[in-house]
Amino acid sequence: MTSRKSFLLCLVVAYSTFGSSVWAADPPKVADTMAFVPRQKDVEIETPKPADFAKCKVEVERKGKVNGWVVMGPTGQVLRKFLDTDGVGGIDQWRYFKDGIEVYRDIDTNNNNKVDQCRWLNLGGTRWGIDQNEDGRIEQWKVLSAAEASKEAVRALITGDEAAFQAIMINEDDLKLLGINSQLASKLIESAADPVKKAKGVMAKSKSLSAQSRWTRFDAQMPSTIPLDEEKANADLQVYESAMAIVETQTKFNAIQIGEMIRVGDVWKITQVPIPIEGEVTTTNGGILMEPLLASNGAAAGTAGPSPKVEKILKELTDIEQGLMKPGQSAPAVKALMAKRANLLKDAIELAETDEERTMLMKQTIDGYALASQMGTYPEGVQDLKEIETDISRKMPKSPLLPYVSYRLMQAEYYVNLQQAEEDKEKQAEIQKAWLEGLDDFVKKYPNSDDSDDAMVMLGTHEELQGRSKEAMEWYQKLLKDKPKSEMATRAQGALRRLKLTGQVLSLSGPGLDGGTVDVKSFKGQVVLVVFWASEYKVCEEDIPQLRALYQDNKAKGFEIVGVALDFEKSTALPFVQKNKMNWKHIYQPNPSTQTGGLNSPIAESFGIISLPTMFLVDKEGKVVNRNATLTDVKTELPNLLKPTDNVAQGKKSK
């Protein structure tokens, strides 16, 4: 790569040499065009060796008012484009390619001979940055996916780059735009304050990170939606909780907690400085936006606010909640905060004036213990939950709080026991058996509780994974009968549909990943393999070479593949398809309310998909012959399915 000075020199040469009056003149030399490099450093482009320059060529490109030079590689692939796109007369876009595909673009929007926008494209990603002062550093992002935001966060942490932090850290303007509740906004501003100072402190203490550390991938559960009616913002919020990134340092891999991330328009922002998970530092689950809103500032108009005593307690609870949400807390620190939190909530419950307030505070107490137990930061929470369950059972045996705490105790105990039996497979099997029996007992004891539908789905899913379809269907049918309007009913209905697919004509269509509509019925007369996949599932990626080979070997014989992409974001699915040369049709249909995919997307729910990859093998008549196919099944069954039908065979014979 050339230096900044040399880059600017090339820029001047471009405007004096590639002006609007010279598009028909002799093109520049290939060596001169190769002196241009992306303004941003983390871009992989294709550059031939000097010895191959003679095999390259530069041609004029004219499309309407767009004029410029195109640099072609030794095999005819595009390497660079230098274009005047607005007809003003000078180059305003420098486009860079890899394997013939554009991966990055520098843009001059004000025709002053300087780059002020940078875009990563196709296999290069989705980032679109604004360099307002034209110094080569991105001050603002126009488009930034969650994965790419985590990459920027890791880079900012390692380098201490203030401009990078400012571009990705949540700020007051973002919070005003989203209409974040003032109670939460003040916490977010405090969490995001002084990122460079905090980053230096993190790097000074870290034993795993160094200047050689490099981001390798994003690691997070599905994004969450906080609905408008929770009154935390002026519209639905999209949030990642406890997002992680994996970093490589000299062949060793470490996890870094990115923490809570918030979507602001087309840009994902972070709310805290990333923390490496090492030593006594543990992960935390949930962030500031997941905290229950306290009533200290939220009394409805015309009603009395909390008493001074309750006001004081709520203020202290807010501080403790914020402390618990900070990443990197040691186990003793978490234990001390949990104990203080419990005492304060107990005092607040005694001072509450209505049953509704007491119930809310009790649930807050229970959720805190359950969450901390499951995350492994406070396993003692299991015993605390047992004591609460006993107390409620004795004093309020008919209260809906009893099944509420019982269900969370069961879940917390299961996770804590599994963590403690990490190396004992036999013990783990006993723990799982006890947990499943507990779920069964819970459904029988509390059939009308808010959690019974969740328990039934878990039991049905377990039976499916054990290959017991009949038992799984019984649980799904029971859920639909007992709680037809629950949130889990759609998933249960979909699972029943999937389990009954064999022998049925498959009806499956949706928006194409690259546009248009994909409908499996349009492939009638061909054998079709439908593959539900997501790029973050390693097993899906491992299957791709075999799928690609099957497709190449059998496409001409009448074999097709239809992928159903279940990535959370389209911006990660498209590059994955291109990178892995998955040259068949793909459907991508995000959830309308969140605009994200995953197992909560409409198609995934309509078939009750519970694991990935899931594959349906469909014959020439459009009927499903295997609703849970493996690659081995496909290889075994495909030759017979591809044989000519009787009608076709008779037709050939008559000829």
ABEGO torsion letter per residue (X at the ends): XBBAAAAAAAAAAAAAAABAAAAABBBBBAAAAAABBBABABBBBBBBBAAAAAABBBBBBBBEABBEBBBBBAAGBBABBBBBAAGAGBBABBBBBBGGBBABBBBBAAGAGBBABBBBBEAAEABBBBBAAGAGBBABBABBBAAAAAAAAAAAAAAGBAAAAAAABBBAAAAAAAGBBAAAAAAAAAAABGAAAAAAAAAAABAABBAABBBABBBBBBBBBBBAAAGABABBBBBBBGBBBBBBBGGBBBBBBAEBBBBBEABBBBABBBBBBBEABBBBBEBAAABBBBAAAABBBGBBBBBAAAAAAAAAAAAAAAAAABBGBBAAAAAAAAAAAAAAAAAAAAABABAAAAAAAAAAAAAAAAAAAAAGABAAAAAAAAAAAAAAAAABAABAAAAAAAAAAAAAAAAAAAAAAAABAAAAAAAAAAAAAAAAAAAAABAABAAAAAAAAAAAAAAAAAGBAAAAAAAAAAAAAABAABAAAAAAAAAAAAAAABGBBBBBBEBBAAEEBBBAAAABGBBBBBBBBBAABAAAAAAAAAAAAAAAAAAAAGBBBBBBBABABAAAAAAAAAAAGBABBBBBBBBAAAGBBEAABAAAAAAGBABOBBBBBBBAAGBBABABBBAAAAAAAAAAAABBBAAAAAAAAAX
